[in-house]
């Protein structure tokens, strides 16, 4: 926990830690300062919703705010929080108004909840969040969040999006929405390089076995499958602290974000080999119909499904793996057949992959991990 208030921490970072002065960051720090001061006066302030492109310092600003707090607070990646919500709701099966019960429990523990990467793509989450946010706000929990999208663009184009509109309304009512849209991607500022990405042609020898041996520092290694979440995962090899897998083993199998959480709990570095080019031409969109109206188009009941490519499920898992490694400061070493900025140039997940690319680029710096 830091003794520096948010605005003081930002000024110190600019003056002594090599941060590039940024008007958008300055404004965000000022809003966080207002929230900080109100909380420590015992008031109930609006939360702060920081949104903007990747690499603009949103997470650093939120973390500085969280570290400065002298009131009970929790800081979580948003998908970790939603995993906890779903588990707790299952435990509350049969309880009247379970979202209110959950919010009341949380309010007894904390005054502030900080979310990193608020992004909604799951219909189950979308249907819960209106009631959940309102219950949290009713209980006096202050939210501070980062996102790549403003509230009104969350879950855009999602099925039954009208069920998510109360969540957007709650965010806009109880949070100050602040765009952090400076001219620079601050992750790309110079720093000492540490190679964690290799380009390998089919006839070349892999660099990753030697990297694995160096990182393992002589510890015993095994190629036996790993037991994760009651399933066995095939691997290239692993020591007690280092994991080496192929892209197929981690991203083309039915693994979940929870599996990647457990891997980052267990290993201090992950090596991923044979990463293919991830771009693919999108498939034609389809119309989804109910069983009784499939013979003809019924406008009221039809919905258009996204134009997914054949690679998208694997790409989603790859994005989830990178997010988890980044959030947990677990270095990810990659070997692919194309350059980093050529991994994903076309496809339905282009917006989400921009954040992934920025994070992978930062992982090539010594300061990461």
N, C-alpha and C positions, 0 to 999 in steps of 0.2 A: 504494500500500500504506500502510495506516494504522499508526501506532505504538500506537494505543489498543486494549487488549484489549476483548472484546465487552461485558463488564459496564461497564467504564469509558466506552465509547462511548455506551452506552444512558443512563447517568447524565448524561453531558454533554449529550446530546440533550434530556433532560427539563429540565435546569437552565438551559441557555443557548440552545437552538435551538427552543424553543416546543413541544416534544412534550408531549402530555397523558399524565400518569402513568397507567400501566395495569398492574395486578397480573399479568395473563397475560403481557404482554410482559416484565415484570421476571423472572418465573419462567423464561421461554424464554431470556433473556439469561444467567441463572445457569447453565442447563444447557450453553449454548454456551461459557460461561467454563470449565466443568469440562473440556469436550472440548479447548478451546484449551490449557489448562494441561497436560493429559496429553500432547498432541501435542508440546509444546515440552520436555517432560521425556524424550521418546523412548519413551513408552508407546504402547500400541495401545488407544485408548478406544472405547467405543460411539459410533456416529454419533448424529445428532439429526434426528428427523423432526418438522417443525413443520406442524401442520395446523389448519385453522379457516376461518371464513367469510372472504369477500373483505375487503380493506382493513384487516386487523388488524395489519399491520406485519411479516408473515412474511418477505417478500422483503427488507425493509430490515434485519431482524435477521440474515438469512443473509448478505447482502452485507457488513454490518459485520464479521461473523465472518471471511468470506473475505478482506476487505481487511486484517485484522489479522494474518493468518498469516505466519509466517517460515519455513514449510516449503512445498515445491512443491505447488501446488493448481490446480485448474481449476474455473471457474464457468460453467455452461451452462444454457440453457433445455432442459428435458427432451426436447422434440421435436427440437431441434438435435442433442443427444447421440445419440438413436436413429437419426437420419439418418446420422450418422457410423458408428454400429455396423453398420448395414445395408451401407454402402459397404465398410467394412473386411471384413465377413464375405464379401462377394462376392469381394474380392481374395484371401481365404484359402480360396477354393473348392478342395477336394481335400486340405486340411490336416486332420490328425487333431486332434480336440478344438479347433475354432477359437475357441470362447468362452474356453477357458483360455489360448490363445495371445494373444487380444486383451487379456484381463485382465492377463496377464504383461507385455505391452508397456506397458499403461497404468500399471501399478505401478512400472515403471522410470522413468516420467516424473513421477509425482505421488504424494503421500501422501493427499491429500484431494480428493474430488470433490463439488462442490456443484451440486445440481439445483434449478432453479426450476420450479414448476408440474408436479409429478409427477402425471400423469393418463394413464390407459391406456384407450384405446378401440379400438385396432387388434389384431386377433387375432394377427397376425404378431408384434407386440411382446410380447403377452401370453405367447405360447409360448416366447419367447426369455428373458424376464426372470428366471425362476427360476434357470436355469443361469448367466446373466450375473451376477446379484447374488451368488450363492454363489461364483463364480469370483473376483469382485472382493474379497469378504470374505476368501476363502482367501489371496489375495495381499497382504492387509494394507491394502487401500484403505479409508479411512474415508469414509462417505457422510454428507452433510448435505443435507436436502431440504425443500422446501415443497410443500404440497398443500392442496386444499380438502377432502380426504377422509382419514379414518384408513386405515391399511393394509388393514384387513379389509373396507372398502367399495370398494376399487379394483377396477375392471372388474366391478362388481356387475351381474349379469344378462347378462354377456358370453357369447358362444358358446364352448363348451368351457372354461368358467371353471376346471374342475378342473386344467387345464394351468397355470393361473396361481397356484394355491395355494402351490407351493413358493416363489414370489417373495414372497408375503405372509409366509410363515414366516421367510424369510431376513431380511426387513426387521424383523420383530418381535424376532428373536433378536439382531440386531447393531446395532439403533438404539434410542435412547430416544425413545419416541413422546410428544410434548408437544402438548397442545391449546392453541392461541392463540385464545381465544374471548372477547376483551374485549367490552364493551357498545357500543363505538363503531366506526364505519367511519372510520378515521383519514384516509382519502383525502378526506373531506368537510370537514375542518377549514378554517376561513377562510383564504383566500389571495387575492392579486390575480387577478381574472378576466381571461381572454383568450378572446374568443369564437372557438370552433372548431366550432360547431354552429349551423346555421340551419334554420328551418322555412320551407318554400316551398310555397305553393299553386300549382295548375296554371297560373293566369293571371298569376303574378308573375314578375318578372325574377330570374334567378339571381344570387346574391351571389358565387359562386365565381370567375367570370372576373376580377373586380376583385381578389379575394384572390390569384389566381394571378399577376396582373400586379404586385401589390405585393411578393409574396414573391420573384418572379423578378428584381426590381430592374433591369428593362430588358434582361435577357439574351435572346438570340434564342430564339424558341419555334417548335415544329414540331408538326404534327398527324399526322406519319407514324407508322406502327406501330412499336412497340419490339420488338427481338429479345431475348427472354429464354428461356434454357434451350432453345435451338434451335427456338423457335416465335415467331410474330409476335403481339403483343398490340395490339389496337386501343386508341386513347387519344383523349381530347378534345384535349389538347395537353401538351407537356412542354418544359422547358428543360433545361439541364445538371444542375440540382439540384432541380427541382420537377416533380411529376407530377400531372396532372389527368385523372381517368377518371370514367366513370359506374359505377354499381353493376353494371349489366349487363356492362360490359367487364371488371371485375375479379372479380366474385363469381358470375356466372351462366355463366362459361366454365370449362372443365376445368383450372383452375390448382391448384397444390399449395402446401403450406407452403414448399417449396424455392423456388418462384417468388417468394413474398412476401419470403423472405430476400434474394433477389437484388435485388428492388426497393428494399428498405431499405438494401442495400449501396450502391445507386446514387443514391438521392434523399434529400434532407434534410427533405422534407415531402411528404405525399401528400394530394390533394384528391379526395373521392369524392362525386359528385353523384347526384341522382335515386334516393336510397335509399328504397325502398318500405316500408310496414308489413311487418314480417317474421313476425308471428304468422299462424298458420293452424290450422284445426281438424285434429286428427290423424286420419289414415285408420285404418280398422279393422285390427287386427293380423292377420297371416296365419300360417298354419302351413306351415313348410318341410318337404318330404318328399323322400326319394330317388326316383330314377326308377322303381324297382321297386315302391314302396309308395304311389304317388300315388293309387291308386284308393280307398284307405281309410286311415283314421287308424291309424297304428301308434305307440302311445305311446312305446315304447322309442327309436324313431328320429326322432320329431318334435321340432321346436323352434319356438318362437314368435318371429317377427320383430318388431322394434320398430314401433310405430304411427307411422310417419314421415308428415310432411306434405309437400306438393308443394314447399315452400320450403326444406326442411332442408339440401339440398346447398349451396345458396347461403348459407344462414345459417352452416353450418360453415366455409365459406371466409371469410365476413365475420369470424367469431370468430378464425380463424387470422390474418387480416390485422391485426385490432386487437391480438392478442397480440404479433405481431412488431413492430408499430410501438411498442407500449408497452415491450417489453423492450429495444428499440434506441433508445428516446427519440426516435423520429421522429414529430413532430406529425401527427395525422390530422385533416383538416378535412372535415366532413360537412355535406351538405344533404339534408334528408329532408322528407317530407310530414306527419310527425307529430312530437310532442315526444319527446325522448330517452327518457324513462321509459315511452313508449308504443310503442317500436319492437318489442318482443317481450314479449307478455303471456301467450301461450298456445302450447304446443308441446312436443315431445319434448326439445328442447334447453334447457329453462328453467333447469336447474341450471347448465349451462355458461355461459349468457348472463348470469347474475347477476354473474360475474366480469367479463364484457365490459362490462356497464353501469357497474360501478364504475370500470373503467379509462377508459371514455369520459368519465365525470364528472370524473375527475382531469385528463384532458387539457384541460379547460376552465379550468385554472389556469395562471397565468403561469409558475409554477415548472417546468411540464412542458416538456421539450424544450430 
